[in-house]
């Protein structure tokens, strides 16, 4: 899966919950993304990619 196809699929797995926890807040529910192991892995890989060449081995 390329980045061009993965990003819309990742965004599609994130639900908008309006007015939660209070009016005027748009809550982003990532539970559907967490339930799809392959898509979640792809999201993590895309976030980590810019840092792979810098030698980062851990994020605390």
Secondary structure, DSSP 8 states (H G I E B T S, - for coil): --HHHHHHHHHHTSEEEET-SSTT-EEEE-HHHHH-HHHHHHHHHHHHHTTGGGT-----
